[in-house]
Amino acid sequence: MRITENLLARAVLNGSARALSRLAAAQQRLATGKNFTRPSDDPLALSKALSMRGELARIQAHGDNASGAVAFMSLTEGSLQEISDLLAHAKELVVAGMNDTNDEAGADAQALELRSMIESLLQLANRDSAGRRIFAGQSTTEPAYSGGAGSVVYRGDRGELIEELGRGLRVAINLTGPQAFETVSARLEGTVDLDPAISSITPLSDLDRGQGVMTGRIRITDSNGVAADLDLLSATTIGDVVRAINDAGTSIVASIDPDREAILLTDTGGGSTLSVEDLDGGTLAADLGIANVSDTASIEGRDLDPVLTENTPTALLFRGAGIAPGTWTLCVGSETGTLSAQIDPASANTVGDLLQMIEHATTANGTSLGLRAHLSADRITLESGKLHTTLSISDDAAPGSAQAMGLTGIASPRDVFALLEEAATAVSARDHEAMDRAIRDLTSAIEGTAGMRGSYGSRARQVLQLRDRLLDEDTNLTIRLADIEDADLAKESLELAQAQTVYNAALSVGARLYDQNLFDYIR
Amino acid sequence: MPGLFGIFELGRNSLLAQQAALQTAGHNIANAATPGYHRQRVETGPTLPELTAFGALGTGVRIDTIRRVENRFLELSAQREIPLSARYSARAAVLSEAELTFGDPAEGGMQTFLEQFFTAWDDLASSPEDSGARDTVARTATSLVQTMRSTRQSLVEKRDALSGEMRSVVDGANRAIHELERLNHGIMASEARGATSLGDLADRRDAVIETLNDLVGAEASIETNGTATLRLGGRVLVQAGISAEIAWDEGTPNVPMLGGRSLGLDELEGRLGGLLQARDEDLAAAIQGLDEFAARLFRDVNAIYQQGTNSSGGSGNAFFVSSASRDEVTNAAGTIALNPILAQDPARISTGRTSAAGDNAIALDIAALRSTRGGPASLLNAVVVDLGGRAREANDLARGQEIVLDAIRAERESASGVSLDEEGANLLRFQRSYQASAQLISIADEMTATLLAI
């Protein structure tokens, strides 16, 4: 190839320009610390970096959400803990109020403390996290509950506070007032005394509403003057007493009266005088209402009023009328739907069977309703075993047996404010029955609160894990983004040094090119 | 018949030939650095020999022609590659500037504003009661739409500036056309005078052709008489005795015209082609992409927002408003604005479907738009990446074409350039020949004196 001066000059120029642009590029990467500063530097990497940057912004925003949610939820969890503690203390106070040695002043003090707890609960219920009322549902700007002791009303709604903690992952972070405070299970109390009759198998200890009668020895004398001393110390049932009298060898015949309330003694000896008396200072005959001297040939004892127990045969209920035929439909309602089950109370032999039947009630597809049933004061009481549910019973016949037992209406869950108010009233009135109920309710509320803490706590832990994961993802993605975007300083420094060397070489070669030519030698 | 005076004649011719060769070497040296200069060489040949009984007797030297050294193949290659190179580098220069319109993609670019907008909604979703969070949503929305409008404005200005630049390219091309026409005229005249070589006239002609190729990319051919013929899109631009001007169509689509017809992208090369492509393809695509992004943002955000109810119970109307009609994409980025009612009173921004203070359903859904596949964010990314890709493509093409052109120019320089060493050697050679010829005359003179002294 023919080489000319212009060709050399061009080569030098091109070479040094190329070296210079390489130097400038390396220098720019070093100065900015970035692999590319304009989209055309590396469109492919930019595309990746842009979508990663978008993802990073999303993760950071969700991480912020999760941190806020964690704060909110730990405050709510702490509040639930305080509610539990308050209720436990309230229960202690009511139990103390039950103590027989408790005097009026003590009861007043306990009632006062119970009422002050309502104020504490109210403050708790109206707590806020960074200005948001935590128990008010979505009505976060207004107090969740208003009113004072005896008239506390929920002002919030049932809305959820939602946080987005991942792409499409939304979590409700709040508990509404009803969820946190309506923890007393719905209870359907029978309003009608089931008034069981007696039968030969009725235990003596069930009589007089379960106070029982003291056994002892009695003497019976018939109209012919034949007397018998009966040792009934080991008698346990009405039947034992009746049988002992009938087997005594007198002309007195004992039976259960047609009303099935009392023992009836009739003299069959032809005379009309008969008498029954307690011996040894006992009270059995008197308690049975047969300690008497009669000249009408019969003695009718008093209404023995046996208590309702699980062993009571259903046939004895309603003074022996028994349970009317017909089925019950049990309904447990919640926000998510209603569960219902049918049972046939008339097929139960004993009251215990009926209770079992209620507790084991299942829907047509086998889901348990989770009811609890128990007896109190000759009445049947049903309680929903699930939090925040309503409870109702309907008969298929009219009038049905449920209505006859007074199990009507729809029972709703109650809040702890009303419960504390009831407890305070019961304690100050020293009403043992009411205190008893309050203790049961408080126990139910403590269990209910514990249940809420369990389910809410697992939600809070999930949010905590999500936050940690988001922090991890943030770190990982930042590193990956840096891999793409950030210049490798060591590599770039080397590149810069090389580019500098090449540039210097190009310049020094160029400078020497024109040192000499032929004209230097032409003389 | 050989004679003494024949030697005088021979010497004289030789002196003239060496003188011409020396002058040409001097001309080459003088123009060593002139761009487009082709070295010239005096081509000499022996004069007709004198036939004698003992054979042909040489009678000296004569100048055949002064040749301009050129490799026609290389000239043609250069003329083919120059228009492409000019086209690519003109487009690359425009796009390198245009791609910065969207700001630094890493920070502070439009993406950042979009992220801030979505993050503001996300924060609002976390505290829908907070008036500060509403202010932030309104502020980031305003910044975003302002950035969109100014970015679009800037792209449109760049696009419009290209039209002006193209007009000045067309003016330059027209000047070159006139010069080429004059050169064609001169070439024909010199041919008429019987010149066998055009020399510097051809240099000038080739330089003008190169200029025209650089500007508009014409298809050039050299006629046997040395005149140039140039065609553009199959239509004659310059021919011996004829020339046409490139006109400019002021209306839409605002393009150059030749012979009453507009010139399209497939007919133009050179800077004009590059600028036209940048204007009608690259910048148009960027503006269109930006508008599609704006229309999408407008539609998606409003579709969610309109389900909302603000805390004072008012139903949410529109978050973004536009002076364009509802589903219009054209100029969407230039007309989008935050609903002035909300801009004035951010407290009226709805966050939920109900009036409950804690209802954040709307805010959640709008914030979730950030990661919707094919959503506004990915549309915006696509616009930036697409423009960057175009700039990259134009840069790569320009750089590659520059290398091709450089190689051809180097070849051409190698063939036609002036080598000072070569000219220096020639100077010595011709000087010695001149001295020897003079010596010949001096000897012939002495011989004549000798003869006369007899």
Chai-1 contact restraints between the chains, C-beta under 6 A:
chainA,res_idxA,chainB,res_idxB,connection_type,confidence,min_distance_angstrom,max_distance_angstrom,comment,restraint_id
A,M1,B,S414,contact,1.0,0.0,6.0,A-B,restraint_1
A,R2,B,S414,contact,1.0,0.0,6.0,A-B,restraint_2
A,T4,B,G417,contact,1.0,0.0,6.0,A-B,restraint_3
A,T4,B,S419,contact,1.0,0.0,6.0,A-B,restraint_4
A,E5,B,L420,contact,1.0,0.0,6.0,A-B,restraint_5
A,N6,B,E413,contact,1.0,0.0,6.0,A-B,restraint_6
A,N6,B,G417,contact,1.0,0.0,6.0,A-B,restraint_7
A,L7,B,E413,contact,1.0,0.0,6.0,A-B,restraint_8
A,L7,B,S414,contact,1.0,0.0,6.0,A-B,restraint_9
A,R38,B,E99,contact,1.0,0.0,6.0,A-B,restraint_10
A,P39,B,E99,contact,1.0,0.0,6.0,A-B,restraint_11
A,P39,B,P105,contact,1.0,0.0,6.0,A-B,restraint_12
A,P39,B,V384,contact,1.0,0.0,6.0,A-B,restraint_13
A,P39,B,G388,contact,1.0,0.0,6.0,A-B,restraint_14
A,S40,B,E99,contact,1.0,0.0,6.0,A-B,restraint_15
A,S40,B,G388,contact,1.0,0.0,6.0,A-B,restraint_16
A,S40,B,A391,contact,1.0,0.0,6.0,A-B,restraint_17
A,S40,B,R392,contact,1.0,0.0,6.0,A-B,restraint_18
A,S40,B,N395,contact,1.0,0.0,6.0,A-B,restraint_19
A,P43,B,V385,contact,1.0,0.0,6.0,A-B,restraint_20
A,P43,B,G388,contact,1.0,0.0,6.0,A-B,restraint_21
A,P43,B,G389,contact,1.0,0.0,6.0,A-B,restraint_22
A,P43,B,R392,contact,1.0,0.0,6.0,A-B,restraint_23
A,L46,B,P105,contact,1.0,0.0,6.0,A-B,restraint_24
A,L46,B,V385,contact,1.0,0.0,6.0,A-B,restraint_25
A,L46,B,G388,contact,1.0,0.0,6.0,A-B,restraint_26
A,S47,B,V385,contact,1.0,0.0,6.0,A-B,restraint_27
A,L50,B,N381,contact,1.0,0.0,6.0,A-B,restraint_28
A,G54,B,A377,contact,1.0,0.0,6.0,A-B,restraint_29
A,A57,B,E115,contact,1.0,0.0,6.0,A-B,restraint_30
A,R58,B,R370,contact,1.0,0.0,6.0,A-B,restraint_31
A,R58,B,S371,contact,1.0,0.0,6.0,A-B,restraint_32
A,A61,B,T119,contact,1.0,0.0,6.0,A-B,restraint_33
A,A61,B,D122,contact,1.0,0.0,6.0,A-B,restraint_34
A,N65,B,S126,contact,1.0,0.0,6.0,A-B,restraint_35
A,G68,B,S126,contact,1.0,0.0,6.0,A-B,restraint_36
A,R132,B,E129,contact,1.0,0.0,6.0,A-B,restraint_37
A,Q138,B,A356,contact,1.0,0.0,6.0,A-B,restraint_38
A,Q138,B,G358,contact,1.0,0.0,6.0,A-B,restraint_39
A,Q138,B,D359,contact,1.0,0.0,6.0,A-B,restraint_40
A,S139,B,A356,contact,1.0,0.0,6.0,A-B,restraint_41
A,T140,B,E129,contact,1.0,0.0,6.0,A-B,restraint_42
A,T140,B,A357,contact,1.0,0.0,6.0,A-B,restraint_43
A,T140,B,G358,contact,1.0,0.0,6.0,A-B,restraint_44
A,T141,B,E129,contact,1.0,0.0,6.0,A-B,restraint_45
A,T141,B,A357,contact,1.0,0.0,6.0,A-B,restraint_46
A,D157,B,A356,contact,1.0,0.0,6.0,A-B,restraint_47
A,G159,B,A356,contact,1.0,0.0,6.0,A-B,restraint_48
A,L161,B,G358,contact,1.0,0.0,6.0,A-B,restraint_49
A,E164,B,L364,contact,1.0,0.0,6.0,A-B,restraint_50
A,R167,B,S371,contact,1.0,0.0,6.0,A-B,restraint_51
A,N517,B,L420,contact,1.0,0.0,6.0,A-B,restraint_52
A,N517,B,D421,contact,1.0,0.0,6.0,A-B,restraint_53
A,L518,B,D421,contact,1.0,0.0,6.0,A-B,restraint_54
A,L518,B,G424,contact,1.0,0.0,6.0,A-B,restraint_55
A,F519,B,G424,contact,1.0,0.0,6.0,A-B,restraint_56
